[in-house]
Amino acid sequence: MKPGTSGVYFINALIRILAVLILLAQVFYKLAQMSTPKLSVREIQREDIPLIVDYWLTATPAHLQAMGVDLGKIPTRQQWMSMLPEQLNQPYEQKQSYCIIWLADGQPIGHSNVNKIIFGEEAYMHLHIWYAPIRELHVGTELVKMTLPYFFNNLQLKKICCEPYALNPAPNKALAKAGFQFVKEYITTPGSLNFEQRVLHWEILQSRFNNPEFL
């Protein structure tokens, strides 16, 4: 490690922690006022990568297992930091993963990404809200709806699929409310970080998304 690198890393980590504490304070205030924060989405930026890595490495085992994650398959921080930047500069036609950041009152609070991308055809969507208090606000449906145009338009998809763990009710409810259609339930290992599990397979077609009655 180069001289001074550890100090810079500590300062950056402290800044991220303070930002999270401020965000959580805002969220608790919103909860107290029984109001919903202003939601928005955007494409991933380089400064979002440490937040995504922190989410994966600091999430409780209970939360990860509720999503169907095999704790033994989670990459190290170094591995995450090596993998995630690869998608930033790739053209849409070459992306193997494409990530949209979710924001509440302008602050990043989660992300949605697609992988198994066949450009111009289909991709598989994943949903992650990073902070437990925001999960309690039940904003997933609205965030999913705001994210779909990025995936459909930029990747020119005809279909988006999503396969949440069958025992994880939150994403399954959000998908149904967002206009996805249930196709089947079956046992598989849905991703590189998962254990074998029963999943619910959901799909939304471009034709349905483009229907004026969709929203």
C-alpha positions as a Python dict, from the first residue, in 0.01 Angstrom:
ca = {
    (1, 'M'): (0, 0, 0),
    (2, 'K'): (138, 340, -98),
    (3, 'P'): (218, 592, 179),
    (4, 'G'): (-91, 790, 270),
    (5, 'T'): (-327, 551, 92),
    (6, 'S'): (-468, 411, 416),
    (7, 'G'): (-542, 761, 541),
    (8, 'V'): (-726, 854, 221),
    (9, 'Y'): (-925, 529, 235),
    (10, 'F'): (-1021, 596, 598),
    (11, 'I'): (-1137, 950, 516),
    (12, 'N'): (-1342, 830, 217),
    (13, 'A'): (-1497, 554, 429),
    (14, 'L'): (-1581, 806, 702),
    (15, 'I'): (-1743, 1039, 447),
    (16, 'R'): (-1960, 752, 317),
    (17, 'I'): (-2062, 657, 670),
    (18, 'L'): (-2159, 1017, 750),
    (19, 'A'): (-2359, 1038, 426),
    (20, 'V'): (-2547, 721, 519),
    (21, 'L'): (-2619, 853, 870),
    (22, 'I'): (-2755, 1178, 725),
    (23, 'L'): (-2972, 985, 481),
    (24, 'L'): (-3107, 759, 755),
    (25, 'A'): (-3186, 1063, 968),
    (26, 'Q'): (-3383, 1206, 676),
    (27, 'V'): (-3564, 876, 628),
    (28, 'F'): (-3661, 851, 996),
    (29, 'Y'): (-3791, 1207, 976),
    (30, 'K'): (-3999, 1110, 671),
    (31, 'L'): (-4135, 810, 857),
    (32, 'A'): (-4227, 1032, 1150),
    (33, 'Q'): (-4408, 1267, 914),
    (34, 'M'): (-4575, 972, 732),
    (35, 'S'): (-4456, 1110, 398),
    (36, 'T'): (-4275, 952, 104),
    (37, 'P'): (-3940, 1090, -16),
    (38, 'K'): (-3902, 1221, -369),
    (39, 'L'): (-3786, 930, -581),
    (40, 'S'): (-3563, 939, -888),
    (41, 'V'): (-3330, 709, -1080),
    (42, 'R'): (-3019, 749, -1297),
    (43, 'E'): (-2742, 546, -1454),
    (44, 'I'): (-2458, 429, -1232),
    (45, 'Q'): (-2162, 661, -1182),
    (46, 'R'): (-1813, 577, -1058),
    (47, 'E'): (-1880, 725, -714),
    (48, 'D'): (-2171, 482, -667),
    (49, 'I'): (-1947, 176, -676),
    (50, 'P'): (-1822, 196, -313),
    (51, 'L'): (-2185, 229, -198),
    (52, 'I'): (-2285, -89, -381),
    (53, 'V'): (-1984, -273, -240),
    (54, 'D'): (-2065, -149, 112),
    (55, 'Y'): (-2421, -275, 70),
    (56, 'W'): (-2310, -627, -15),
    (57, 'L'): (-2042, -643, 253),
    (58, 'T'): (-2238, -485, 541),
    (59, 'A'): (-2584, -631, 483),
    (60, 'T'): (-2692, -863, 761),
    (61, 'P'): (-2675, -1238, 695),
    (62, 'A'): (-3050, -1255, 755),
    (63, 'H'): (-3120, -998, 482),
    (64, 'L'): (-2890, -1168, 233),
    (65, 'Q'): (-3031, -1514, 301),
    (66, 'A'): (-3385, -1377, 269),
    (67, 'M'): (-3288, -1278, -86),
    (68, 'G'): (-3159, -1628, -155),
    (69, 'V'): (-2790, -1537, -134),
    (70, 'D'): (-2529, -1800, -52),
    (71, 'L'): (-2305, -1622, 199),
    (72, 'G'): (-2005, -1824, 88),
    (73, 'K'): (-2029, -1688, -267),
    (74, 'I'): (-2007, -1315, -190),
    (75, 'P'): (-1694, -1159, -350),
    (76, 'T'): (-1436, -971, -146),
    (77, 'R'): (-1416, -592, -154),
    (78, 'Q'): (-1120, -612, -388),
    (79, 'Q'): (-1310, -842, -623),
    (80, 'W'): (-1614, -613, -624),
    (81, 'M'): (-1398, -307, -689),
    (82, 'S'): (-1237, -487, -981),
    (83, 'M'): (-1563, -613, -1137),
    (84, 'L'): (-1806, -323, -1108),
    (85, 'P'): (-1617, -47, -1296),
    (86, 'E'): (-1601, -262, -1609),
    (87, 'Q'): (-1956, -175, -1710),
    (88, 'L'): (-1914, 202, -1689),
    (89, 'N'): (-1752, 266, -2027),
    (90, 'Q'): (-1891, -23, -2228),
    (91, 'P'): (-2136, 61, -2508),
    (92, 'Y'): (-2486, -67, -2447),
    (93, 'E'): (-2444, -334, -2714),
    (94, 'Q'): (-2153, -491, -2521),
    (95, 'K'): (-2273, -465, -2162),
    (96, 'Q'): (-2292, -787, -1963),
    (97, 'S'): (-2443, -595, -1673),
    (98, 'Y'): (-2621, -258, -1666),
    (99, 'C'): (-2701, -78, -1340),
    (100, 'I'): (-2946, 197, -1249),
    (101, 'I'): (-2912, 379, -916),
    (102, 'W'): (-3221, 450, -708),
    (103, 'L'): (-3241, 778, -516),
    (104, 'A'): (-3460, 922, -239),
    (105, 'D'): (-3446, 1300, -203),
    (106, 'G'): (-3138, 1296, -426),
    (107, 'Q'): (-2945, 1045, -215),
    (108, 'P'): (-2855, 696, -346),
    (109, 'I'): (-3054, 432, -157),
    (110, 'G'): (-3045, 128, -383),
    (111, 'H'): (-2994, -6, -730),
    (112, 'S'): (-3140, -226, -999),
    (113, 'N'): (-2927, -407, -1251),
    (114, 'V'): (-2982, -646, -1537),
    (115, 'N'): (-2756, -929, -1645),
    (116, 'K'): (-2786, -1229, -1879),
    (117, 'I'): (-2830, -956, -2139),
    (118, 'I'): (-2910, -1051, -2497),
    (119, 'F'): (-2904, -708, -2661),
    (120, 'G'): (-3222, -640, -2853),
    (121, 'E'): (-3395, -938, -2694),
    (122, 'E'): (-3407, -991, -2316),
    (123, 'A'): (-3233, -947, -1980),
    (124, 'Y'): (-3281, -1048, -1616),
    (125, 'M'): (-3355, -775, -1361),
    (126, 'H'): (-3249, -756, -994),
    (127, 'L'): (-3378, -521, -721),
    (128, 'H'): (-3189, -394, -417),
    (129, 'I'): (-3287, -131, -159),
    (130, 'W'): (-2979, -83, 58),
    (131, 'Y'): (-3126, 47, 384),
    (132, 'A'): (-3386, -125, 601),
    (133, 'P'): (-3579, 194, 696),
    (134, 'I'): (-3637, 271, 328),
    (135, 'R'): (-3759, -82, 265),
    (136, 'E'): (-4032, -3, 516),
    (137, 'L'): (-4156, 280, 292),
    (138, 'H'): (-4265, 31, 22),
    (139, 'V'): (-4129, 240, -266),
    (140, 'G'): (-4002, -54, -471),
    (141, 'T'): (-4290, -57, -720),
    (142, 'E'): (-4245, 308, -814),
    (143, 'L'): (-3868, 267, -847),
    (144, 'V'): (-3911, -37, -1071),
    (145, 'K'): (-4146, 157, -1299),
    (146, 'M'): (-3898, 445, -1320),
    (147, 'T'): (-3616, 203, -1406),
    (148, 'L'): (-3782, 8, -1686),
    (149, 'P'): (-3738, 278, -1956),
    (150, 'Y'): (-3360, 264, -1916),
    (151, 'F'): (-3351, -111, -1967),
    (152, 'F'): (-3607, -131, -2248),
    (153, 'N'): (-3483, 171, -2444),
    (154, 'N'): (-3106, 161, -2398),
    (155, 'L'): (-3073, -215, -2441),
    (156, 'Q'): (-3356, -231, -2698),
    (157, 'L'): (-3515, -520, -2511),
    (158, 'K'): (-3828, -706, -2609),
    (159, 'K'): (-3866, -869, -2267),
    (160, 'I'): (-3740, -823, -1910),
    (161, 'C'): (-3745, -1115, -1669),
    (162, 'C'): (-3702, -1127, -1293),
    (163, 'E'): (-3672, -1430, -1066),
    (164, 'P'): (-3690, -1340, -695),
    (165, 'Y'): (-3667, -1600, -422),
    (166, 'A'): (-4017, -1741, -374),
    (167, 'L'): (-3991, -1691, 4),
    (168, 'N'): (-3902, -1320, -32),
    (169, 'P'): (-4240, -1143, -59),
    (170, 'A'): (-4126, -782, -108),
    (171, 'P'): (-3982, -802, -462),
    (172, 'N'): (-4255, -1037, -578),
    (173, 'K'): (-4524, -792, -465),
    (174, 'A'): (-4338, -498, -621),
    (175, 'L'): (-4309, -673, -957),
    (176, 'A'): (-4677, -763, -965),
    (177, 'K'): (-4777, -404, -886),
    (178, 'A'): (-4530, -271, -1144),
    (179, 'G'): (-4702, -460, -1424),
    (180, 'F'): (-4493, -776, -1451),
    (181, 'Q'): (-4682, -1095, -1527),
    (182, 'F'): (-4626, -1415, -1332),
    (183, 'V'): (-4513, -1703, -1556),
    (184, 'K'): (-4409, -1996, -1337),
    (185, 'E'): (-4258, -2117, -1011),
    (186, 'Y'): (-3966, -2358, -1022),
    (187, 'I'): (-3639, -2461, -855),
    (188, 'T'): (-3309, -2326, -988),
    (189, 'T'): (-2991, -2145, -891),
    (190, 'P'): (-3085, -1805, -1035),
    (191, 'G'): (-2748, -1630, -1011),
    (192, 'S'): (-2380, -1664, -930),
    (193, 'L'): (-2438, -1551, -568),
    (194, 'N'): (-2739, -1772, -498),
    (195, 'F'): (-2804, -2112, -351),
    (196, 'E'): (-3048, -2349, -520),
    (197, 'Q'): (-3398, -2227, -442),
    (198, 'R'): (-3758, -2199, -550),
    (199, 'V'): (-3812, -1882, -752),
    (200, 'L'): (-4105, -1702, -907),
    (201, 'H'): (-4044, -1615, -1272),
    (202, 'W'): (-4191, -1280, -1378),
    (203, 'E'): (-4184, -1112, -1719),
    (204, 'I'): (-4284, -785, -1877),
    (205, 'L'): (-4294, -743, -2253),
    (206, 'Q'): (-4199, -429, -2443),
    (207, 'S'): (-4548, -425, -2597),
    (208, 'R'): (-4704, -406, -2250),
    (209, 'F'): (-4454, -144, -2135),
    (210, 'N'): (-4529, 74, -2441),
    (211, 'N'): (-4904, 50, -2389),
    (212, 'P'): (-5036, 397, -2291),
    (213, 'E'): (-5244, 230, -2021),
    (214, 'F'): (-4934, 77, -1856),
    (215, 'L'): (-4868, 372, -1623),
}
